[in-house]
Amino acid sequence: MTTGKKAIIVGASSGIGREVARLLLSDGWHLGVAARREEPLLELKAMAPERVEAMTIDVTSPDAEERLLGLVERLGGMDLYFHASGIGRQNRMLEADIELCTMETNAVGFTRMIGAAYRYFAERGSGHIAAITSIAGTKGLGPAPAYSATKALQACYLEALEQQARQRKLDIRFTDIRPGFVDTALLNGDFDYPMLMRPEAVASDIVKSVYRQRHVRVIDFRYRVLTFLWRLIPRWLWRRIRL
Protein backbone atom coordinates (compact mmCIF):
# COMPACT_ATOMS: atom_id res chain seq x y z
CA MET A 1 0.00 0.00 0.00
CA THR A 2 1.11 3.57 -0.76
CA THR A 3 -1.39 5.40 1.43
CA GLY A 4 -1.54 9.18 1.09
CA LYS A 5 0.52 9.56 -2.08
CA LYS A 6 -0.97 11.84 -4.73
CA ALA A 7 -0.91 11.22 -8.48
CA ILE A 8 -2.29 13.06 -11.49
CA ILE A 9 -3.22 10.87 -14.46
CA VAL A 10 -3.87 12.63 -17.76
CA GLY A 11 -5.56 10.29 -20.22
CA ALA A 12 -7.45 8.40 -17.50
CA SER A 13 -10.74 7.96 -19.34
CA SER A 14 -9.92 4.67 -21.07
CA GLY A 15 -7.31 2.06 -21.88
CA ILE A 16 -4.03 1.92 -20.03
CA GLY A 17 -4.57 5.22 -18.20
CA ARG A 18 -7.84 3.98 -16.71
CA GLU A 19 -6.30 0.66 -15.63
CA VAL A 20 -3.35 2.42 -14.00
CA ALA A 21 -5.82 4.65 -12.13
CA ARG A 22 -7.69 1.61 -10.83
CA LEU A 23 -4.47 -0.02 -9.62
CA LEU A 24 -3.21 3.11 -7.87
CA LEU A 25 -6.59 3.53 -6.17
CA SER A 26 -6.39 -0.03 -4.88
CA ASP A 27 -2.95 0.81 -3.49
CA GLY A 28 -4.31 3.74 -1.50
CA TRP A 29 -3.28 6.66 -3.71
CA HIS A 30 -5.21 9.92 -3.94
CA LEU A 31 -5.81 10.67 -7.62
CA GLY A 32 -6.52 13.58 -9.89
CA VAL A 33 -7.88 12.11 -13.12
CA ALA A 34 -8.15 14.06 -16.35
CA ALA A 35 -9.15 13.54 -19.96
CA ARG A 36 -11.35 15.18 -22.57
CA ARG A 37 -14.45 13.11 -21.70
CA GLU A 38 -16.06 13.76 -18.31
CA GLU A 39 -18.31 10.72 -17.87
CA PRO A 40 -15.53 8.09 -17.58
CA LEU A 41 -13.75 10.34 -15.08
CA LEU A 42 -16.85 10.54 -12.91
CA GLU A 43 -17.05 6.74 -13.00
CA LEU A 44 -13.52 6.61 -11.58
CA LYS A 45 -14.42 9.18 -8.95
CA ALA A 46 -17.41 7.06 -7.90
CA MET A 47 -15.00 4.24 -6.99
CA ALA A 48 -13.48 6.30 -4.19
CA PRO A 49 -15.15 9.75 -3.97
CA GLU A 50 -13.03 10.85 -1.03
CA ARG A 51 -9.76 10.10 -2.86
CA VAL A 52 -10.46 11.14 -6.46
CA GLU A 53 -10.69 14.57 -8.07
CA ALA A 54 -11.76 14.78 -11.70
CA MET A 55 -11.32 17.49 -14.33
CA THR A 56 -11.72 17.63 -18.09
CA ILE A 57 -8.45 18.60 -19.77
CA ASP A 58 -7.71 18.71 -23.49
CA VAL A 59 -3.92 18.59 -23.87
CA THR A 60 -4.19 20.44 -27.20
CA SER A 61 -5.87 23.43 -25.56
CA PRO A 62 -3.77 26.46 -24.51
CA ASP A 63 -5.42 26.41 -21.06
CA ALA A 64 -4.39 22.79 -20.36
CA GLU A 65 -1.48 23.76 -18.09
CA GLU A 66 -3.67 26.10 -16.08
CA ARG A 67 -6.31 23.39 -15.67
CA LEU A 68 -3.66 20.85 -14.65
CA LEU A 69 -2.38 23.13 -11.91
CA GLY A 70 -5.96 23.70 -10.80
CA LEU A 71 -6.43 19.94 -10.49
CA VAL A 72 -3.19 19.67 -8.50
CA GLU A 73 -4.47 22.36 -6.13
CA ARG A 74 -7.79 20.56 -5.67
CA LEU A 75 -5.92 17.32 -4.95
CA GLY A 76 -3.67 19.05 -2.44
CA GLY A 77 -0.40 18.37 -4.23
CA MET A 78 1.21 15.93 -6.65
CA ASP A 79 3.89 13.29 -6.11
CA LEU A 80 3.50 11.52 -9.46
CA TYR A 81 2.50 12.83 -12.86
CA PHE A 82 1.46 10.04 -15.23
CA HIS A 83 0.85 10.93 -18.89
CA ALA A 84 -1.27 8.41 -20.79
CA SER A 85 -2.85 10.79 -23.29
CA GLY A 86 -2.15 10.16 -26.96
CA ILE A 87 -3.57 9.30 -30.35
CA GLY A 88 -2.31 7.25 -33.26
CA ARG A 89 -3.46 5.86 -36.58
CA GLN A 90 -1.96 4.21 -39.57
CA ASN A 91 -1.73 6.73 -42.39
CA ARG A 92 -0.37 5.02 -45.48
CA MET A 93 -1.79 7.72 -47.77
CA LEU A 94 -0.31 10.50 -45.59
CA GLU A 95 -3.58 12.36 -45.08
CA ALA A 96 -2.67 15.78 -43.74
CA ASP A 97 -5.32 16.02 -41.01
CA ILE A 98 -4.23 12.72 -39.44
CA GLU A 99 -0.58 13.74 -39.39
CA LEU A 100 -1.25 17.20 -37.98
CA CYS A 101 -3.72 16.02 -35.32
CA THR A 102 -1.21 13.41 -34.20
CA MET A 103 1.51 16.04 -33.96
CA GLU A 104 -0.77 18.41 -32.03
CA THR A 105 -1.64 15.80 -29.42
CA ASN A 106 1.49 13.67 -29.15
CA ALA A 107 4.10 16.39 -29.67
CA VAL A 108 2.67 19.79 -28.70
CA GLY A 109 0.21 18.47 -26.10
CA PHE A 110 2.81 16.11 -24.62
CA THR A 111 5.40 18.88 -24.35
CA ARG A 112 2.84 21.20 -22.78
CA MET A 113 1.81 18.77 -20.06
CA ILE A 114 5.18 17.19 -19.29
CA GLY A 115 6.69 20.68 -19.14
CA ALA A 116 4.00 21.83 -16.71
CA ALA A 117 4.64 18.86 -14.44
CA TYR A 118 8.41 19.38 -14.63
CA ARG A 119 8.11 23.04 -13.66
CA TYR A 120 5.84 22.14 -10.76
CA PHE A 121 8.26 19.53 -9.43
CA ALA A 122 11.25 21.82 -10.00
CA GLU A 123 9.66 24.47 -7.80
CA ARG A 124 8.69 21.88 -5.21
CA GLY A 125 12.11 20.20 -5.33
CA SER A 126 11.08 16.62 -6.10
CA GLY A 127 8.60 14.44 -7.95
CA HIS A 128 8.16 11.64 -10.45
CA ILE A 129 7.14 11.94 -14.10
CA ALA A 130 6.05 8.80 -15.94
CA ALA A 131 4.74 8.73 -19.49
CA ILE A 132 3.62 6.20 -22.06
CA THR A 133 5.69 6.56 -25.21
CA SER A 134 5.93 3.47 -27.46
CA ILE A 135 8.21 1.00 -29.17
CA ALA A 136 7.07 2.85 -32.31
CA GLY A 137 9.68 5.50 -31.54
CA THR A 138 12.49 2.99 -32.10
CA LYS A 139 12.39 3.30 -35.91
CA GLY A 140 10.52 5.38 -38.47
CA LEU A 141 7.45 3.27 -39.30
CA GLY A 142 6.13 3.88 -42.80
CA PRO A 143 2.50 2.95 -42.04
CA ALA A 144 2.34 5.56 -39.22
CA PRO A 145 4.84 8.37 -39.87
CA ALA A 146 3.57 11.01 -37.45
CA TYR A 147 2.90 8.47 -34.73
CA SER A 148 6.38 6.94 -34.80
CA ALA A 149 7.99 10.39 -35.09
CA THR A 150 6.10 11.80 -32.11
CA LYS A 151 6.90 8.75 -30.00
CA ALA A 152 10.60 9.23 -30.77
CA LEU A 153 10.22 12.88 -29.76
CA GLN A 154 8.58 11.90 -26.48
CA ALA A 155 11.34 9.48 -25.53
CA CYS A 156 14.04 11.99 -26.44
CA TYR A 157 12.27 14.78 -24.52
CA LEU A 158 12.07 12.69 -21.35
CA GLU A 159 15.74 11.76 -21.68
CA ALA A 160 16.69 15.42 -22.10
CA LEU A 161 14.66 16.50 -19.07
CA GLU A 162 16.21 13.72 -16.99
CA GLN A 163 19.66 15.01 -17.86
CA GLN A 164 18.63 18.61 -17.17
CA ALA A 165 17.11 17.71 -13.80
CA ARG A 166 20.32 15.97 -12.77
CA GLN A 167 22.43 18.95 -13.82
CA ARG A 168 20.12 21.28 -11.86
CA LYS A 169 20.33 18.90 -8.87
CA LEU A 170 16.56 18.41 -8.88
CA ASP A 171 15.19 15.23 -7.34
CA ILE A 172 12.83 14.54 -10.25
CA ARG A 173 12.60 10.93 -11.40
CA PHE A 174 11.45 9.82 -14.85
CA THR A 175 9.94 6.61 -16.17
CA ASP A 176 9.61 6.17 -19.93
CA ILE A 177 7.06 3.41 -20.61
CA ARG A 178 7.34 1.83 -24.08
CA PRO A 179 4.62 -0.74 -24.70
CA GLY A 180 4.16 -2.82 -27.79
CA PHE A 181 0.69 -3.33 -29.25
CA VAL A 182 -2.01 -3.10 -26.57
CA ASP A 183 -5.63 -4.12 -27.10
CA THR A 184 -7.23 -0.71 -26.58
CA ALA A 185 -9.37 1.70 -28.61
CA LEU A 186 -6.17 3.32 -29.92
CA LEU A 187 -5.83 0.35 -32.27
CA ASN A 188 -8.97 1.06 -34.23
CA GLY A 189 -9.31 -2.25 -36.05
CA ASP A 190 -7.84 -1.17 -39.39
CA PHE A 191 -5.06 -3.76 -39.14
CA ASP A 192 -4.54 -7.18 -37.58
CA TYR A 193 -1.90 -6.34 -34.99
CA PRO A 194 0.36 -9.16 -33.77
CA MET A 195 1.32 -9.91 -30.16
CA LEU A 196 -1.55 -7.91 -28.66
CA MET A 197 -1.29 -7.40 -24.91
CA ARG A 198 -4.12 -6.92 -22.41
CA PRO A 199 -4.28 -3.40 -20.92
CA GLU A 200 -4.64 -4.87 -17.42
CA ALA A 201 -1.31 -6.71 -17.73
CA VAL A 202 0.42 -3.66 -19.19
CA ALA A 203 -0.95 -1.42 -16.42
CA SER A 204 0.33 -3.83 -13.77
CA ASP A 205 3.80 -3.74 -15.32
CA ILE A 206 3.67 0.07 -15.46
CA VAL A 207 2.78 0.44 -11.78
CA LYS A 208 5.58 -1.93 -10.77
CA SER A 209 8.01 0.02 -12.97
CA VAL A 210 6.98 3.31 -11.37
CA TYR A 211 7.39 1.88 -7.87
CA ARG A 212 10.85 0.58 -8.81
CA GLN A 213 11.72 3.94 -10.41
CA ARG A 214 12.71 2.36 -13.70
CA HIS A 215 14.16 4.85 -16.21
CA VAL A 216 12.97 3.02 -19.34
CA ARG A 217 10.62 0.06 -19.48
CA VAL A 218 9.78 -1.77 -22.71
CA ILE A 219 6.67 -3.95 -22.29
CA ASP A 220 6.83 -6.95 -22.65
CA PHE A 221 9.84 -9.27 -23.12
CA ARG A 222 8.84 -10.04 -26.74
CA TYR A 223 9.00 -6.37 -27.60
CA ARG A 224 12.31 -5.99 -25.78
CA VAL A 225 13.74 -8.62 -28.13
CA LEU A 226 12.01 -7.06 -31.15
CA THR A 227 13.27 -3.53 -30.54
CA PHE A 228 16.78 -4.82 -29.87
CA LEU A 229 16.73 -6.48 -33.29
CA TRP A 230 15.19 -3.41 -34.94
CA ARG A 231 18.11 -1.29 -33.80
CA LEU A 232 20.52 -3.66 -35.53
CA ILE A 233 18.87 -3.26 -38.93
CA PRO A 234 20.81 -0.80 -41.13
CA ARG A 235 18.92 2.05 -42.73
CA TRP A 236 19.39 0.74 -46.30
CA LEU A 237 17.70 -2.51 -45.32
CA TRP A 238 15.02 -0.99 -43.08
CA ARG A 239 13.55 1.09 -45.90
CA ARG A 240 13.06 -2.10 -47.95
CA ILE A 241 11.10 -3.93 -45.26
CA ARG A 242 7.36 -4.16 -45.87
CA LEU A 243 5.29 -3.33 -42.79
HELIX and SHEET records of a PDB file:
HELIX    1   1 GLY A   15  SER A   26  1                                  12    
HELIX    2   2 GLU A   38  MET A   47  1                                  10    
HELIX    3   3 ALA A   64  LEU A   75  1                                  12    
HELIX    4   4 ALA A   96  MET A  103  1                                   8    
HELIX    5   5 GLU A  104  GLY A  109  3                                   6    
HELIX    6   6 PHE A  110  ARG A  124  1                                  15    
HELIX    7   7 ILE A  135  GLY A  137  5                                   3    
HELIX    8   8 PRO A  145  GLN A  167  1                                  23    
HELIX    9   9 PRO A  199  TYR A  211  1                                  13    
HELIX   10  10 PHE A  221  LEU A  232  1                                  12    
HELIX   11  11 ARG A  235  TRP A  238  1                                   4    
SHEET    1   A 7 VAL A  52  THR A  56  0                                        
SHEET    2   A 7 HIS A  30  ALA A  35  1                                        
SHEET    3   A 7 LYS A   6  VAL A  10  1                                        
SHEET    4   A 7 LEU A  80  HIS A  83  1                                        
SHEET    5   A 7 SER A 126  ILE A 132  1                                        
SHEET    6   A 7 ASP A 171  PRO A 179  1                                        
SHEET    7   A 7 VAL A 216  ILE A 219  1                                        
END                                                                             
